[in-house]
Amino acid sequence: MKLSKHLSLAILTALGLTGCTQPVRIGEKPDQPPIAAITFQCATCQSERSGLAPLKIALDASASTDDREIILIHWSLGNGREATGTRVETTYERPGRYEIKLTVYDQKGQKSIAKVEITVLEPPPPPYRIERAENDLMIVERVLPNRTLKVGETVEVRLRVTAKRDIEYFFWRELPAYPLTSPERLEFMILWLLKDMTKEWSYSVTIEDSGRSKLDGDGRAAWRSEAAELALSTIVEVP
């Protein structure tokens, strides 16, 4: 049976309009783009997406999928680092907000992006302030509360000495300047302190007035015919 001229022209026109010059094979599905997915692990996070600096995290892209094959996994970590691979680790040293971006590619060059944002928090100040001095025989440390002191407050001060070598004699005296006062006799002595051992004393001082003052101390250690002197000064400011 012959098709009429008008019918043949209509069929050809329809084929051209529907783009059937390169027909898809029957039963073959079009290649789909991948789907990126981030798994986030953080042992020290205080909530799901935040923690104190320095904050170490582990990232995993293995939950990402493609109908054929993912051939490239790229990470932009938000802290100036980039990486490739299914699993990466990084540490955020400074407080701030960071955006992590995962990009996965398939064989056709199609890509998918997933993002997650984390918050790195400023760590709290240490509870104690430690001043330190040392020589060949010893290390002397003075430990005070690391906070604003108040007039009329009585605070504990700890003094500790660590032997860098065997010490047969150690003497130390604390010399608080007004407005720091103490009812105690601030002299400390010990006989025989072996290498790497530490001895600690504590005493109390009262803040009598506001302003800037010094808490000085000096001492001496000896081992056989060898002796060494040491001094340690701490500035105390009270508003």
Phi, psi and omega in degrees: 000134181265138175280144177292160181299319182291323180292319179299317180296322180294320180293315179297320179295318180296319178298319180294322182289328182270002176067038183267023178288336176234080186294144174284137180297141180296129179091351180266127180271143176298147179293124182268149177291158180288171175235118181274140179215135182250129169253130190244129178231133181210108185289333185253008180294141178273338172220187187299326186226028179209153179189174184277144174287144354284135187247119179259131180229158175239135182239142184223129179253012186292345176279354176291147185226159172207151181288346176237281182201136170273127185250345180213134177236121183236136179244135166245114195267356174082351179247024181091356180256147171232156182206161173234157179118160184293319183236133177222156174232148177207160179235132178259111187279330187246149177297151178152181177253132184233135176257125178258129182237128176250129176236126177243145183235145174255186184295333181274000182086003176287147184226162175218147184236137172232145182229151173214144181245137177237155178241123178257123187262152175293128179291149178292154178296151178297149184291339184233147174259129184239121173258144190219142172217152181206160171220199185291337184260330192208162170239127178245131180233138175247128187243123179231162174299136181264072181201174177287126179271155184240150176297135181089353182277142173253125184238154177269135175243133177249140178237129179223145179236136177239130182279126174275338173219171176302134179237130178263348181204133176219131177227138180215145173225139177264141185230077179288135177265146178302137019266025174265124180230152179218139178280355187265158172275110192267062175233135186228137182218149176211144173253133176064105173227113185285159181307134178074000176274153182235139175239138183231139173236161175221151177208171182241147174230149178248137179273108184273335184203163179278167178122193184250130179217171181241143172247102183261160174201151176212156182200182184211140175231153182219146173219109185055239182270001183259134179223152180215141178254157183209147177228151181216129183233137178234131176271128179243125179241128181238121182292000000 
